[in-house]
Amino acid sequence: MGSLISLILPALVPAFTDGVRGLFAKITGGAGGQPQNMQERIQLIEAETERLKALAQLDAPNGEPSKWIIDLRACYRYVIVTFILVATIVVVYSPSVPATIVGVFLDMTGACMSFIIGERMYLAIKK
């Protein structure tokens, strides 16, 4: 049962957080952060522009980073999942590893894949 929950729960996290946000918006009567008039809309756009400028300034490297670093930053989630998959394969096929450790690694693998697939599916459904 715990194994099944560890597979399903990460896939439901994005939908759950979106539901909680919507619930708070409904209770507070908010429009979900939507500006109510043109002045608020202009202030929101200016604040967003300043925030993006600050983030760009913080994220700007002292030169051009290597291509492999750019690629690694873009796919870090998949690299970590691949590492967990390989580690799980090694643990599963090692006869000296206790069954409880094998179960933990299998749960980690299932949770990683469930989170990635669930997040992609939720984003596709939300469109």
DSSP file (Angstrom, degrees, kcal/mol; ACC not computed):
  #  RESIDUE AA STRUCTURE BP1 BP2  ACC     N-H-->O    O-->H-N    N-H-->O    O-->H-N    TCO  KAPPA ALPHA  PHI   PSI    X-CA   Y-CA   Z-CA
    1    1 A M     >        0   0    0      0, 0.0     4,-2.1     0, 0.0     5,-0.2   0.000 360.0 360.0 360.0 -42.9    0.0    0.0    0.0
    2    2 A G  H  >  +     0   0    0      1,-0.2     4,-2.1     2,-0.2     5,-0.1   0.861 360.0  53.5 -62.7 -35.5    2.8    2.4    0.9
    3    3 A S  H  > S+     0   0    0      2,-0.2     4,-0.9     1,-0.2    -1,-0.2   0.903 108.3  49.3 -65.6 -41.3    4.5    1.7   -2.5
    4    4 A L  H >> S+     0   0    0      1,-0.2     4,-2.0     2,-0.2     3,-0.5   0.897 110.4  50.2 -65.4 -40.7    1.3    2.5   -4.3
    5    5 A I  H 3X S+     0   0    0     -4,-2.1     4,-2.8     1,-0.2    -1,-0.2   0.889 105.8  56.2 -64.5 -39.2    0.9    5.8   -2.4
    6    6 A S  H 3< S+     0   0    0     -4,-2.1    -1,-0.2     1,-0.2    -2,-0.2   0.725 110.9  45.9 -68.2 -18.6    4.4    6.8   -3.2
    7    7 A L  H <X S+     0   0    0     -4,-0.9     4,-0.5    -3,-0.5    -1,-0.2   0.843 119.2  37.8 -86.2 -38.3    3.6    6.4   -6.9
    8    8 A I  H >X S+     0   0    0     -4,-2.0     4,-1.2     2,-0.1     3,-0.5   0.886 106.2  64.0 -82.8 -40.4    0.3    8.2   -6.9
    9    9 A L  H >X S+     0   0    0     -4,-2.8     4,-0.9     1,-0.2     3,-0.7   0.891 100.0  49.9 -57.0 -48.3    1.1   11.1   -4.5
   10   10 A P  H 34 S+     0   0    0      0, 0.0     3,-0.4     0, 0.0    -1,-0.2   0.835 108.5  54.7 -63.0 -29.1    3.8   12.9   -6.5
   11   11 A A  H << S+     0   0    0     -4,-0.5     4,-0.4    -3,-0.5    -2,-0.2   0.792 110.0  46.9 -71.7 -26.0    1.6   12.8   -9.6
   12   12 A L  H <X S+     0   0    0     -4,-1.2     4,-2.6    -3,-0.7    -1,-0.2   0.564  87.5  88.7 -91.9  -9.2   -1.1   14.6   -7.7
   13   13 A V  H  X S+     0   0    0     -4,-0.9     4,-2.6    -3,-0.4     5,-0.2   0.917  87.6  48.1 -58.7 -48.1    1.0   17.3   -6.1
   14   14 A P  H  > S+     0   0    0      0, 0.0     4,-1.9     0, 0.0    -1,-0.2   0.921 115.3  45.3 -60.8 -41.4    0.7   19.8   -9.0
   15   15 A A  H  > S+     0   0    0     -4,-0.4     4,-2.2     2,-0.2    -2,-0.2   0.894 113.1  51.2 -67.4 -38.7   -3.1   19.4   -9.2
   16   16 A F  H  X S+     0   0    0     -4,-2.6     4,-2.5     2,-0.2    -1,-0.2   0.925 110.1  47.9 -64.4 -45.5   -3.4   19.6   -5.4
   17   17 A T  H  X S+     0   0    0     -4,-2.6     4,-2.2     1,-0.2    -1,-0.2   0.883 112.1  50.0 -65.4 -36.9   -1.4   22.8   -5.1
   18   18 A D  H  X S+     0   0    0     -4,-1.9     4,-2.2    -5,-0.2    -1,-0.2   0.891 110.9  50.1 -66.6 -38.2   -3.4   24.4   -7.9
   19   19 A G  H  X S+     0   0    0     -4,-2.2     4,-2.3     2,-0.2    -2,-0.2   0.899 109.8  49.7 -65.6 -41.2   -6.6   23.4   -6.1
   20   20 A V  H  X S+     0   0    0     -4,-2.5     4,-2.4     2,-0.2    -2,-0.2   0.908 110.6  50.6 -63.9 -42.0   -5.5   24.8   -2.8
   21   21 A R  H  X S+     0   0    0     -4,-2.2     4,-2.0     1,-0.2    -2,-0.2   0.917 111.8  47.6 -61.3 -43.2   -4.6   28.1   -4.6
   22   22 A G  H  X S+     0   0    0     -4,-2.2     4,-2.1     2,-0.2    -2,-0.2   0.871 109.8  53.1 -65.1 -37.0   -8.0   28.2   -6.2
   23   23 A L  H  X S+     0   0    0     -4,-2.3     4,-2.6     2,-0.2    -2,-0.2   0.919 109.3  48.1 -64.8 -44.0   -9.7   27.5   -2.9
   24   24 A F  H  X S+     0   0    0     -4,-2.4     4,-2.6     1,-0.2     6,-0.3   0.891 110.9  52.0 -62.8 -38.8   -7.9   30.4   -1.2
   25   25 A A  H  X>S+     0   0    0     -4,-2.0     5,-1.1    -5,-0.2     4,-0.7   0.895 111.6  46.6 -64.4 -38.7   -8.9   32.6   -4.1
   26   26 A K  H  <5S+     0   0    0     -4,-2.1    -2,-0.2     2,-0.2    -1,-0.2   0.909 114.2  46.9 -70.1 -41.5  -12.5   31.6   -3.7
   27   27 A I  H  <5S+     0   0    0     -4,-2.6    -2,-0.2     1,-0.2    -1,-0.2   0.919 117.7  41.4 -66.6 -43.8  -12.5   32.0    0.1
   28   28 A T  H  <5S-     0   0    0     -4,-2.6    -1,-0.2    -5,-0.2    -2,-0.2   0.564 107.4-124.7 -82.5  -7.4  -10.8   35.4    0.0
   29   29 A G  T  <5 +     0   0    0     -4,-0.7    -3,-0.2     1,-0.2    -4,-0.1   0.642  59.1 150.2  74.5  12.6  -12.9   36.6   -3.0
   30   30 A G      < -     0   0    0     -5,-1.1    -1,-0.2    -6,-0.3    -2,-0.1  -0.368  55.2-131.3 -77.1 158.1   -9.7   37.4   -4.8
   31   31 A A        -     0   0    0      3,-0.2    -1,-0.1    -3,-0.1    -5,-0.1   0.104  58.9 -93.2 -93.7  21.4   -9.4   37.1   -8.6
   32   32 A G  S    S-     0   0    0      1,-0.2    -7,-0.0    -7,-0.1   -10,-0.0   0.858  85.3 -45.7  72.5  35.1   -6.3   35.1   -8.3
   33   33 A G  S    S+     0   0    0      1,-0.3    -1,-0.2    -8,-0.1    -3,-0.0   0.677  96.2 150.2  82.6  17.0   -3.9   38.1   -8.5
   34   34 A Q        -     0   0    0      1,-0.1    -1,-0.3     2,-0.0    -3,-0.2  -0.681  50.9-113.3 -84.6 134.2   -5.7   39.7  -11.4
   35   35 A P        -     0   0    0      0, 0.0    -1,-0.1     0, 0.0     3,-0.1  -0.383  17.9-151.6 -65.4 143.9   -5.5   43.5  -11.6
   36   36 A Q  S    S+     0   0    0     -2,-0.1     2,-0.3     1,-0.1    -2,-0.0   0.700  72.4  13.7 -92.4 -22.0   -8.8   45.2  -11.0
   37   37 A N  S  > S-     0   0    0      1,-0.1     4,-1.9     0, 0.0     5,-0.1  -0.880  85.4 -94.0-145.0 178.0   -8.2   48.4  -13.1
   38   38 A M  H  > S+     0   0    0     -2,-0.3     4,-2.4     1,-0.2     5,-0.2   0.863 119.6  55.4 -66.9 -37.0   -5.7   49.8  -15.6
   39   39 A Q  H  > S+     0   0    0      1,-0.2     4,-2.4     2,-0.2    -1,-0.2   0.924 109.7  46.8 -62.0 -44.4   -3.5   51.5  -13.0
   40   40 A E  H  > S+     0   0    0      1,-0.2     4,-2.4     2,-0.2    -1,-0.2   0.881 110.8  53.3 -64.3 -36.9   -3.0   48.2  -11.2
   41   41 A R  H  X S+     0   0    0     -4,-1.9     4,-2.2     2,-0.2    -2,-0.2   0.909 110.0  47.1 -64.0 -42.5   -2.3   46.5  -14.5
   42   42 A I  H  X S+     0   0    0     -4,-2.4     4,-2.5     2,-0.2    -2,-0.2   0.920 112.7  49.2 -65.6 -44.1    0.4   49.0  -15.4
   43   43 A Q  H  X S+     0   0    0     -4,-2.4     4,-2.6     1,-0.2    -2,-0.2   0.891 110.7  51.1 -62.2 -38.9    2.0   48.7  -11.9
   44   44 A L  H  X S+     0   0    0     -4,-2.4     4,-2.4     2,-0.2    -1,-0.2   0.909 110.7  47.8 -65.1 -42.0    1.9   44.9  -12.2
   45   45 A I  H  X S+     0   0    0     -4,-2.2     4,-2.3     2,-0.2    -2,-0.2   0.909 113.0  48.6 -65.3 -42.1    3.6   45.0  -15.6
   46   46 A E  H  X S+     0   0    0     -4,-2.5     4,-2.4     2,-0.2    -2,-0.2   0.911 112.2  48.6 -64.7 -41.7    6.3   47.5  -14.3
   47   47 A A  H  X S+     0   0    0     -4,-2.6     4,-2.3     1,-0.2    -2,-0.2   0.904 111.8  49.4 -64.8 -40.5    6.9   45.3  -11.2
   48   48 A E  H  X S+     0   0    0     -4,-2.4     4,-2.5     2,-0.2    -1,-0.2   0.891 110.1  51.5 -65.1 -39.2    7.2   42.2  -13.3
   49   49 A T  H  X S+     0   0    0     -4,-2.3     4,-2.1     2,-0.2    -2,-0.2   0.921 111.3  47.0 -63.4 -44.3    9.7   44.0  -15.6
   50   50 A E  H  X S+     0   0    0     -4,-2.4     4,-2.4     2,-0.2    -2,-0.2   0.893 111.9  51.1 -64.3 -39.7   11.8   45.1  -12.7
   51   51 A R  H  X S+     0   0    0     -4,-2.3     4,-2.5     1,-0.2    -2,-0.2   0.920 110.8  48.0 -63.7 -43.7   11.7   41.6  -11.3
   52   52 A L  H  X S+     0   0    0     -4,-2.5     4,-2.5     2,-0.2    -1,-0.2   0.867 110.4  52.1 -66.4 -35.9   12.8   40.1  -14.6
   53   53 A K  H  X S+     0   0    0     -4,-2.1     4,-2.2     2,-0.2    -1,-0.2   0.927 111.0  47.6 -63.9 -43.8   15.6   42.6  -14.9
   54   54 A A  H  X S+     0   0    0     -4,-2.4     4,-2.2     2,-0.2    -2,-0.2   0.909 113.2  47.9 -64.4 -41.7   16.9   41.7  -11.4
   55   55 A L  H  X S+     0   0    0     -4,-2.5     4,-2.4     2,-0.2    -1,-0.2   0.903 111.2  50.5 -65.3 -40.4   16.7   38.0  -12.2
   56   56 A A  H  X S+     0   0    0     -4,-2.5     4,-1.0     1,-0.2    -1,-0.2   0.886 110.5  50.0 -64.3 -37.8   18.5   38.5  -15.5
   57   57 A Q  H  < S+     0   0    0     -4,-2.2     3,-0.2     1,-0.2    -1,-0.2   0.893 113.2  45.7 -68.0 -39.4   21.2   40.5  -13.7
   58   58 A L  H  < S+     0   0    0     -4,-2.2    -2,-0.2     1,-0.2    -1,-0.2   0.860 115.9  46.3 -69.0 -34.9   21.6   37.8  -11.1
   59   59 A D  H  < S+     0   0    0     -4,-2.4    -1,-0.2    -5,-0.2    -2,-0.2   0.572  84.2 111.2 -86.4  -9.6   21.6   35.0  -13.6
   60   60 A A     <  -     0   0    0     -4,-1.0     2,-0.1    -3,-0.2    -3,-0.0  -0.509  62.7-140.2 -70.4 122.7   24.1   36.6  -16.0
   61   61 A P        -     0   0    0      0, 0.0     2,-1.2     0, 0.0    -1,-0.1  -0.326  23.2-106.7 -77.4 165.9   27.4   34.7  -16.0
   62   62 A N  S    S-     0   0    0     -2,-0.1     2,-0.3     2,-0.0    -2,-0.0  -0.281  97.2 -21.2 -84.0  49.9   30.8   36.4  -16.2
   63   63 A G  S    S-     0   0    0     -2,-1.2     0, 0.0     2,-0.0     0, 0.0  -0.839 107.8 -38.6 135.1-174.5   31.2   35.3  -19.8
   64   64 A E        -     0   0    0     -2,-0.3     3,-0.1     1,-0.0    -2,-0.0  -0.726  59.6-135.6 -86.3 120.8   29.6   32.6  -21.9
   65   65 A P        -     0   0    0      0, 0.0     5,-0.0     0, 0.0    -1,-0.0  -0.335  34.7 -87.0 -70.8 159.2   29.1   29.4  -20.1
   66   66 A S     >  -     0   0    0      1,-0.1     4,-1.9     4,-0.0     3,-0.3  -0.261  32.1-119.8 -63.5 152.1   30.1   26.1  -21.8
   67   67 A K  H  > S+     0   0    0      1,-0.2     4,-2.5     2,-0.2     5,-0.2   0.876 113.9  54.8 -61.4 -38.6   27.5   24.5  -24.0
   68   68 A W  H  > S+     0   0    0      1,-0.2     4,-2.2     2,-0.2    -1,-0.2   0.829 105.9  52.4 -68.7 -28.9   27.5   21.3  -21.8
   69   69 A I  H  > S+     0   0    0     -3,-0.3     4,-2.4     2,-0.2    -1,-0.2   0.907 109.5  49.0 -69.7 -41.6   26.7   23.4  -18.7
   70   70 A I  H  X S+     0   0    0     -4,-1.9     4,-1.6     1,-0.2    -2,-0.2   0.930 113.8  46.5 -61.5 -45.1   23.7   25.0  -20.5
   71   71 A D  H  X S+     0   0    0     -4,-2.5     4,-1.3     1,-0.2    -2,-0.2   0.890 111.3  51.7 -64.9 -39.5   22.5   21.6  -21.6
   72   72 A L  H  < S+     0   0    0     -4,-2.2     4,-0.3     1,-0.2     3,-0.3   0.897 108.4  50.9 -65.6 -40.2   23.0   20.2  -18.1
   73   73 A R  H >< S+     0   0    0     -4,-2.4     3,-0.6     1,-0.2    -1,-0.2   0.857 109.5  52.2 -64.0 -33.9   21.0   23.0  -16.5
   74   74 A A  H 3< S+     0   0    0     -4,-1.6    -1,-0.2     1,-0.2    -2,-0.2   0.776 120.4  31.1 -73.6 -26.0   18.2   22.3  -19.0
   75   75 A C  T 3X S+     0   0    0     -4,-1.3     4,-2.0    -3,-0.3     3,-0.3   0.069  75.6 122.6-122.5  26.4   18.0   18.6  -18.2
   76   76 A Y  H <> S+     0   0    0     -3,-0.6     4,-2.4    -4,-0.3     5,-0.2   0.868  75.4  55.2 -58.8 -37.6   18.9   18.3  -14.5
   77   77 A R  H  > S+     0   0    0      1,-0.2     4,-2.1     2,-0.2    -1,-0.2   0.907 110.2  45.1 -62.7 -41.6   15.7   16.6  -13.6
   78   78 A Y  H  > S+     0   0    0     -3,-0.3     4,-2.3     2,-0.2    -1,-0.2   0.829 110.6  54.2 -73.0 -31.7   16.1   13.9  -16.2
   79   79 A V  H  X S+     0   0    0     -4,-2.0     4,-2.3     2,-0.2    -2,-0.2   0.917 110.2  47.0 -66.0 -42.9   19.8   13.4  -15.2
   80   80 A I  H  X S+     0   0    0     -4,-2.4     4,-2.4     2,-0.2    -2,-0.2   0.916 112.3  49.3 -65.8 -42.9   18.8   12.9  -11.5
   81   81 A V  H  X S+     0   0    0     -4,-2.1     4,-2.6     2,-0.2    -1,-0.2   0.906 110.7  50.9 -63.1 -40.7   16.0   10.5  -12.5
   82   82 A T  H  X S+     0   0    0     -4,-2.3     4,-2.6     2,-0.2     5,-0.2   0.918 109.5  50.6 -61.7 -43.1   18.5    8.6  -14.7
   83   83 A F  H  X S+     0   0    0     -4,-2.3     4,-2.6     1,-0.2    -2,-0.2   0.919 111.3  47.9 -60.2 -43.9   20.9    8.4  -11.8
   84   84 A I  H  X S+     0   0    0     -4,-2.4     4,-2.3     2,-0.2    -2,-0.2   0.897 111.3  51.1 -65.5 -39.7   18.2    7.0   -9.5
   85   85 A L  H  X S+     0   0    0     -4,-2.6     4,-2.4     2,-0.2    -2,-0.2   0.934 112.2  45.8 -61.8 -46.4   17.1    4.5  -12.1
   86   86 A V  H  X S+     0   0    0     -4,-2.6     4,-2.3     1,-0.2    -2,-0.2   0.919 113.0  49.9 -63.7 -43.5   20.7    3.2  -12.6
   87   87 A A  H  X S+     0   0    0     -4,-2.6     4,-2.4    -5,-0.2    -1,-0.2   0.889 110.4  51.0 -62.2 -38.4   21.2    3.1   -8.8
   88   88 A T  H  X S+     0   0    0     -4,-2.3     4,-3.0     2,-0.2     5,-0.2   0.911 108.6  50.9 -65.7 -42.2   17.9    1.1   -8.4
   89   89 A I  H  X S+     0   0    0     -4,-2.4     4,-2.0     1,-0.2    -2,-0.2   0.923 111.9  47.8 -60.7 -43.9   19.0   -1.4  -11.1
   90   90 A V  H  < S+     0   0    0     -4,-2.3     4,-0.4     1,-0.2    -2,-0.2   0.925 114.6  45.9 -62.5 -44.5   22.3   -1.9   -9.3
   91   91 A V  H >< S+     0   0    0     -4,-2.4     3,-0.9     1,-0.2     6,-0.3   0.903 111.4  51.8 -66.9 -41.3   20.6   -2.3   -5.9
   92   92 A V  H 3< S+     0   0    0     -4,-3.0    -1,-0.2     1,-0.2    -2,-0.2   0.896 113.9  43.0 -63.9 -40.1   17.9   -4.7   -7.3
   93   93 A Y  T 3< S+     0   0    0     -4,-2.0    -1,-0.2    -5,-0.2    -2,-0.2   0.395  90.9  96.8 -90.9   4.7   20.5   -7.0   -8.9
   94   94 A S    X   -     0   0    0     -3,-0.9     3,-1.2    -4,-0.4    -4,-0.0  -0.848  62.0-157.5 -91.6 117.4   22.9   -7.0   -5.9
   95   95 A P  T 3  S+     0   0    0      0, 0.0    -1,-0.1     0, 0.0    -4,-0.0   0.725  85.8  59.8 -70.2 -19.9   22.1  -10.1   -3.9
   96   96 A S  T 3  S+     0   0    0      2,-0.1    -5,-0.0    -3,-0.1    -3,-0.0   0.541  80.1 101.0 -87.2  -4.8   23.6   -8.7   -0.6
   97   97 A V  S <  S-     0   0    0     -3,-1.2     5,-0.0    -6,-0.3    -3,-0.0  -0.663  78.4-116.0 -83.3 130.1   21.3   -5.7   -0.4
   98   98 A P     >  -     0   0    0      0, 0.0     4,-1.9     0, 0.0     3,-0.4  -0.222  21.2-115.9 -63.0 154.5   18.4   -6.2    2.1
   99   99 A A  H  > S+     0   0    0      1,-0.2     4,-2.4     2,-0.2     5,-0.1   0.812 113.2  59.3 -62.8 -31.8   14.8   -6.2    0.8
  100  100 A T  H  > S+     0   0    0      2,-0.2     4,-1.9     1,-0.2    -1,-0.2   0.898 106.2  47.4 -66.4 -38.4   13.9   -3.0    2.7
  101  101 A I  H  > S+     0   0    0     -3,-0.4     4,-2.3     2,-0.2    -2,-0.2   0.904 110.8  52.0 -67.6 -40.5   16.7   -1.1    0.9
  102  102 A V  H  X S+     0   0    0     -4,-1.9     4,-2.5     1,-0.2    -2,-0.2   0.914 108.8  51.6 -60.4 -42.2   15.5   -2.5   -2.4
  103  103 A G  H  X S+     0   0    0     -4,-2.4     4,-2.3     1,-0.2    -1,-0.2   0.888 108.0  51.5 -61.6 -40.1   12.0   -1.4   -1.6
  104  104 A V  H  X S+     0   0    0     -4,-1.9     4,-2.4     2,-0.2    -1,-0.2   0.925 111.4  46.9 -63.2 -44.7   13.2    2.2   -0.8
  105  105 A F  H  X S+     0   0    0     -4,-2.3     4,-2.4     2,-0.2    -2,-0.2   0.898 111.7  50.6 -65.9 -39.6   15.0    2.4   -4.1
  106  106 A L  H  X S+     0   0    0     -4,-2.5     4,-2.5     2,-0.2    -1,-0.2   0.896 110.8  49.7 -64.5 -38.7   12.0    1.1   -6.0
  107  107 A D  H  X S+     0   0    0     -4,-2.3     4,-2.7     2,-0.2    -2,-0.2   0.905 109.9  50.8 -64.7 -41.2    9.8    3.6   -4.3
  108  108 A M  H  X S+     0   0    0     -4,-2.4     4,-2.4     2,-0.2    -2,-0.2   0.924 111.4  48.1 -61.6 -43.5   12.2    6.4   -5.2
  109  109 A T  H  X S+     0   0    0     -4,-2.4     4,-2.3     1,-0.2     5,-0.2   0.932 113.3  47.1 -63.1 -45.7   12.2    5.3   -8.8
  110  110 A G  H  X S+     0   0    0     -4,-2.5     4,-2.5     1,-0.2    -1,-0.2   0.903 112.2  49.8 -63.0 -41.1    8.4    5.2   -8.9
  111  111 A A  H  X S+     0   0    0     -4,-2.7     4,-2.4     2,-0.2    -1,-0.2   0.903 110.8  49.8 -65.6 -41.0    8.0    8.5   -7.3
  112  112 A C  H  X S+     0   0    0     -4,-2.4     4,-2.2     2,-0.2     5,-0.2   0.950 115.0  42.3 -62.6 -49.3   10.5   10.2   -9.7
  113  113 A M  H  X S+     0   0    0     -4,-2.3     4,-2.7     1,-0.2     5,-0.3   0.899 114.1  52.1 -66.2 -39.8    8.8    8.8  -12.7
  114  114 A S  H  X S+     0   0    0     -4,-2.5     4,-2.8    -5,-0.2     5,-0.2   0.897 109.8  49.4 -63.8 -40.1    5.3    9.5  -11.4
  115  115 A F  H  X S+     0   0    0     -4,-2.4     4,-2.5     2,-0.2     5,-0.2   0.935 114.2  44.2 -65.6 -45.7    6.2   13.1  -10.6
  116  116 A I  H  X S+     0   0    0     -4,-2.2     4,-2.1     2,-0.2    -2,-0.2   0.947 119.4  41.3 -65.2 -48.2    7.7   13.8  -14.1
  117  117 A I  H  X S+     0   0    0     -4,-2.7     4,-2.5     1,-0.2     5,-0.2   0.915 116.7  49.6 -66.7 -42.1    4.9   12.0  -16.0
  118  118 A G  H  X S+     0   0    0     -4,-2.8     4,-2.5    -5,-0.3    -2,-0.2   0.889 110.8  49.5 -64.3 -39.6    2.2   13.5  -13.7
  119  119 A E  H  X S+     0   0    0     -4,-2.5     4,-2.4    -5,-0.2    -1,-0.2   0.930 113.3  46.0 -65.5 -45.1    3.6   17.0  -14.1
  120  120 A R  H  X S+     0   0    0     -4,-2.1     4,-2.0    -5,-0.2    -2,-0.2   0.911 114.5  48.2 -63.2 -42.3    3.7   16.8  -17.8
  121  121 A M  H  X S+     0   0    0     -4,-2.5     4,-2.4     2,-0.2    -2,-0.2   0.909 111.5  49.7 -66.5 -41.4    0.2   15.3  -18.0
  122  122 A Y  H  X S+     0   0    0     -4,-2.5     4,-2.6     1,-0.2    -2,-0.2   0.906 110.6  49.7 -64.6 -41.5   -1.2   18.0  -15.7
  123  123 A L  H  X S+     0   0    0     -4,-2.4     4,-1.1     1,-0.2    -1,-0.2   0.879 111.9  48.9 -64.9 -36.6    0.3   20.8  -17.7
  124  124 A A  H  < S+     0   0    0     -4,-2.0    -2,-0.2     1,-0.2    -1,-0.2   0.891 114.0  45.6 -69.0 -38.7   -1.1   19.2  -20.9
  125  125 A I  H  < S+     0   0    0     -4,-2.4    -2,-0.2     1,-0.2    -1,-0.2   0.879 107.7  57.7 -70.5 -37.6   -4.6   18.9  -19.3
  126  126 A K  H  <        0   0    0     -4,-2.6    -1,-0.2     1,-0.3    -2,-0.2   0.774 360.0 360.0 -66.7 -26.5   -4.5   22.4  -17.9
  127  127 A K     <        0   0    0     -4,-1.1    -1,-0.3    -3,-0.2    -2,-0.1   0.534 360.0 360.0 -60.3 360.0   -4.0   24.0  -21.4
